[in-house]
Amino acid sequence: MKPTRHLAIRRLALFPLAAAALIGAVPAHGAQSFKTDYRVSIYGLSIAKASFSTSVEENGAYKVTGKLSSSGLASIFDDTNGNLDVTGHLAKNGPVPNSYEVKYRHGDRDKLTSIAFTNGNVTNTTNVPPINSKKKNWVELTPADLQSVADPISGVMVAADRPDEVCAQTLHLYDGQTRVDLKLSPSGGVAPFATRGFKGDAITCTAKFVPIAGYQAGRKAIEYLKNSSKISLTFASLGKSAIYSPVQARIGTQIGTVTVYATRFEKTK
């Protein structure tokens, strides 16, 4: 498997997995904290892992810090390690991001993506090195594309009063380069889910990948995700938070199905 494909897989996997760091994080009587760990695999082989710590203040302000790294055989061919920081506040309709920053080292190169938000709208994006937008068939971002969007962590949180409302949502995501929508639809009913720190009900949705802008039209990987990929997201909610987050994801790619699984999903305070 080519190193660039490893990187693309992990980048895609961030959309469903990272936001679960905030499960159950709603304004409460006193601060709360959470720990979440994830494993990303293909053909049963681990290719990446992630660990997140989340703190939520009484006023609803939240902060997420995370570590991401390649693992298993993938680390031999494509060594990547990174750190992630997200801040925002919890509103009635779900998390509203203030800032998103990921720094990582891919091989011998250091990279950074930073996004600033105001009221759910992107106000600034920094990429180091800069994104190459002069590629053939590049779909440029417009100001309208960056309105009412969220980062890959905050954006996969779903506010719903009941589990059957979760799969009626469309998630508007922006990772600093690409704007995509994930259109959810029902795929079965509620089923039990258990992992370290959590045991309860979960609901699975299918997701349609819709690229909006900030990508190279006609690229095989994008076309596959858009037209052929089978994607499912399994959501759960801690207690009566009315916030649902992914605990598992399956993403069909040209080289196989990538699975993201929460190995720890725990409230620590």
C-alpha positions as CSV (number, residue, x, y, z in Angstrom):
1,M,0.0,0.0,0.0
2,K,1.4,3.4,-1.0
3,P,2.3,5.8,1.8
4,T,0.0,8.5,0.4
5,R,-2.9,6.1,0.6
6,H,-2.1,5.5,4.3
7,L,-2.3,9.3,4.9
8,A,-5.5,9.6,2.9
9,I,-7.2,6.8,4.9
10,R,-6.3,8.4,8.3
11,R,-7.4,11.8,7.1
12,L,-10.8,10.4,6.1
13,A,-11.1,8.5,9.4
14,L,-10.8,11.7,11.3
15,F,-14.3,12.8,10.2
16,P,-16.2,10.1,12.0
17,L,-13.9,9.3,14.9
18,A,-12.6,12.4,16.6
19,A,-15.8,14.0,17.7
20,A,-16.7,11.2,20.0
21,A,-14.3,12.8,22.5
22,L,-17.2,15.1,23.4
23,I,-19.9,12.4,24.0
24,G,-22.1,13.4,26.9
25,A,-20.4,16.8,27.2
26,V,-23.3,19.1,27.9
27,P,-23.5,22.0,30.2
28,A,-23.8,20.5,33.7
29,H,-23.6,21.4,37.3
30,G,-19.8,21.4,37.5
31,A,-17.0,20.7,35.2
32,Q,-16.7,17.3,33.4
33,S,-13.9,15.4,31.8
34,F,-13.7,12.5,29.4
35,K,-11.2,10.0,27.9
36,T,-11.6,8.3,24.5
37,D,-9.3,6.0,22.6
38,Y,-9.7,4.8,19.0
39,R,-8.2,2.1,16.7
40,V,-8.2,2.5,12.9
41,S,-7.8,-0.8,11.0
42,I,-8.0,-2.3,7.6
43,Y,-8.3,-6.1,6.9
44,G,-8.0,-6.5,10.7
45,L,-4.6,-4.8,10.8
46,S,-4.1,-1.7,12.8
47,I,-2.9,1.3,10.8
48,A,-3.6,4.2,13.2
49,K,-4.6,5.0,16.8
50,A,-5.9,8.1,18.5
51,S,-6.4,9.2,22.1
52,F,-8.4,12.3,23.3
53,S,-8.9,14.1,26.6
54,T,-11.9,16.4,26.8
55,S,-12.8,19.0,29.5
56,V,-16.1,20.8,29.7
57,E,-16.7,23.8,31.9
58,E,-20.0,24.6,33.7
59,N,-20.7,27.4,31.2
60,G,-20.5,24.9,28.3
61,A,-17.0,25.8,27.1
62,Y,-15.1,22.8,25.9
63,K,-11.5,21.9,25.0
64,V,-10.3,18.7,23.3
65,T,-6.6,17.7,23.1
66,G,-5.6,14.6,21.2
67,K,-2.7,12.5,19.9
68,L,-2.8,10.7,16.6
69,S,-0.2,8.3,15.2
70,S,0.3,5.5,12.7
71,S,0.6,2.1,14.2
72,G,1.3,-1.5,13.3
73,L,2.7,-2.2,9.8
74,A,1.6,1.3,8.6
75,S,4.2,2.9,10.9
76,I,7.0,1.2,8.9
77,F,5.9,2.6,5.6
78,D,4.3,5.9,6.6
79,D,5.4,7.2,10.0
80,T,3.0,10.0,11.1
81,N,2.5,11.5,14.5
82,G,0.4,14.5,15.5
83,N,-1.3,16.6,18.1
84,L,-4.7,18.1,17.9
85,D,-6.4,21.0,19.9
86,V,-10.1,22.1,19.6
87,T,-12.0,24.7,21.5
88,G,-15.7,25.8,21.4
89,H,-18.9,26.0,23.3
90,L,-21.9,23.9,23.6
91,A,-25.2,25.4,22.4
92,K,-28.7,24.0,22.3
93,N,-28.2,22.6,18.8
94,G,-24.8,21.1,19.6
95,P,-21.1,22.1,19.7
96,V,-20.1,25.4,18.1
97,P,-16.3,25.5,17.4
98,N,-14.0,28.4,18.1
99,S,-10.7,27.0,17.0
100,Y,-9.2,23.8,15.5
101,E,-5.5,23.1,15.1
102,V,-3.7,19.9,14.2
103,K,0.1,19.7,14.0
104,Y,1.7,16.5,12.7
105,R,5.0,15.1,11.4
106,H,4.7,13.0,8.2
107,G,8.0,11.3,7.6
108,D,10.6,14.1,7.9
109,R,8.1,16.9,7.2
110,D,6.2,19.0,9.8
111,K,2.7,20.1,8.8
112,L,0.0,22.3,10.4
113,T,-3.6,23.1,9.8
114,S,-5.3,25.8,11.9
115,I,-9.0,27.0,11.5
116,A,-10.6,29.9,13.3
117,F,-14.5,30.1,13.6
118,T,-17.0,32.8,14.6
119,N,-20.6,31.7,15.2
120,G,-20.1,28.6,13.1
121,N,-18.5,30.4,10.2
122,V,-14.9,30.0,9.1
123,T,-13.0,33.3,9.5
124,N,-9.4,32.1,8.8
125,T,-7.5,29.0,7.7
126,T,-3.8,28.4,7.8
127,N,-2.0,25.5,6.2
128,V,1.8,24.9,6.5
129,P,2.9,24.1,3.8
130,P,0.2,25.8,1.8
131,I,-2.4,23.8,-0.1
132,N,-1.6,23.3,-3.8
133,S,-4.8,24.6,-5.4
134,K,-3.3,24.8,-8.9
135,K,-4.0,21.2,-9.7
136,K,-6.1,20.3,-12.8
137,N,-9.9,20.3,-12.1
138,W,-9.4,21.9,-8.6
139,V,-12.8,22.9,-7.1
140,E,-12.1,26.2,-5.3
141,L,-13.7,27.1,-2.0
142,T,-16.1,30.0,-2.0
143,P,-17.1,32.2,1.0
144,A,-20.5,30.5,1.0
145,D,-18.9,27.1,1.4
146,L,-17.4,28.2,4.8
147,Q,-20.7,29.3,6.4
148,S,-22.4,27.2,9.0
149,V,-19.7,24.5,9.1
150,A,-17.6,22.8,11.7
151,D,-14.3,21.0,12.1
152,P,-14.1,17.2,11.9
153,I,-14.4,16.9,15.7
154,S,-17.2,19.3,16.5
155,G,-19.0,18.6,13.3
156,V,-19.8,15.0,13.8
157,M,-21.6,15.7,17.1
158,V,-25.4,15.3,16.5
159,A,-27.9,16.9,18.8
160,A,-31.1,14.9,18.9
161,D,-33.9,14.2,21.5
162,R,-34.3,10.6,20.4
163,P,-32.0,8.0,18.6
164,D,-34.3,7.9,15.6
165,E,-33.7,11.6,14.9
166,V,-29.9,11.1,14.6
167,C,-30.0,9.6,11.1
168,A,-32.1,12.5,9.7
169,Q,-29.1,14.9,9.8
170,T,-26.6,16.2,7.3
171,L,-23.2,17.0,8.7
172,H,-21.3,20.0,7.2
173,L,-17.6,19.4,7.7
174,Y,-14.4,21.4,6.9
175,D,-10.9,20.1,7.7
176,G,-8.8,23.1,6.5
177,Q,-8.7,22.0,2.9
178,T,-11.9,20.1,1.9
179,R,-15.6,20.9,2.5
180,V,-17.8,17.8,2.5
181,D,-21.3,16.9,3.6
182,L,-22.1,13.6,5.2
183,K,-25.8,12.9,4.5
184,L,-27.1,10.4,7.1
185,S,-30.0,8.0,6.6
186,P,-31.4,5.2,8.8
187,S,-29.9,1.8,8.7
188,G,-31.6,-0.4,11.3
189,G,-32.8,0.4,14.8
190,V,-31.2,0.7,18.2
191,A,-28.7,-2.0,19.2
192,P,-26.4,-2.5,22.3
193,F,-22.8,-1.3,22.2
194,A,-20.1,-1.8,24.8
195,T,-16.5,-0.8,25.2
196,R,-14.2,0.3,28.1
197,G,-16.2,2.9,30.1
198,F,-19.4,2.6,28.2
199,K,-22.3,0.1,27.9
200,G,-25.6,1.2,26.4
201,D,-27.6,1.7,23.2
202,A,-26.3,2.9,19.9
203,I,-27.8,3.6,16.5
204,T,-26.2,3.0,13.1
205,C,-26.7,5.3,10.1
206,T,-25.5,5.0,6.5
207,A,-23.7,8.1,5.2
208,K,-23.3,9.5,1.7
209,F,-20.1,11.3,1.1
210,V,-20.7,14.6,-0.9
211,P,-17.6,16.7,-1.7
212,I,-18.4,20.4,-1.9
213,A,-15.1,22.2,-2.6
214,G,-11.4,22.2,-1.9
215,Y,-10.7,19.0,-3.8
216,Q,-9.5,17.7,-7.2
217,A,-12.6,16.7,-9.2
218,G,-12.2,13.4,-11.1
219,R,-9.6,12.0,-8.6
220,K,-10.2,8.3,-8.3
221,A,-10.3,8.3,-4.5
222,I,-12.8,11.1,-4.3
223,E,-15.0,9.6,-7.1
224,Y,-15.0,6.3,-5.3
225,L,-16.1,7.8,-2.0
226,K,-18.7,9.9,-3.8
227,N,-20.2,7.2,-6.0
228,S,-19.3,3.7,-4.7
229,S,-18.2,3.8,-1.1
230,K,-20.4,2.2,1.6
231,I,-20.1,4.3,4.8
232,S,-21.7,3.6,8.1
233,L,-21.5,5.5,11.4
234,T,-22.7,4.1,14.7
235,F,-23.7,6.8,17.3
236,A,-24.2,6.6,21.1
237,S,-25.1,9.1,23.8
238,L,-23.9,9.1,27.4
239,G,-26.8,9.4,29.9
240,K,-29.4,12.0,28.9
241,S,-27.0,14.3,27.2
242,A,-29.0,14.6,23.9
243,I,-25.6,14.7,22.1
244,Y,-24.8,11.6,20.0
245,S,-21.3,10.8,18.8
246,P,-19.7,8.1,16.7
247,V,-18.4,5.0,18.5
248,Q,-17.7,3.1,15.3
249,A,-17.4,3.8,11.6
250,R,-16.9,1.7,8.5
251,I,-15.6,3.4,5.4
252,G,-15.4,1.6,2.0
253,T,-12.2,2.6,0.1
254,Q,-10.6,1.4,-3.2
255,I,-8.3,-0.8,-1.2
256,G,-10.7,-2.2,1.4
257,T,-13.0,-1.2,4.3
258,V,-11.5,1.0,7.0
259,T,-12.9,0.4,10.4
260,V,-12.7,3.0,13.3
261,Y,-13.6,1.6,16.7
262,A,-13.7,3.2,20.2
263,T,-11.6,1.1,22.5
264,R,-12.3,3.5,25.4
265,F,-15.3,5.8,25.9
266,E,-15.3,7.0,29.4
267,K,-16.3,9.8,31.7
268,T,-13.5,10.4,34.2
269,K,-15.0,13.3,36.2
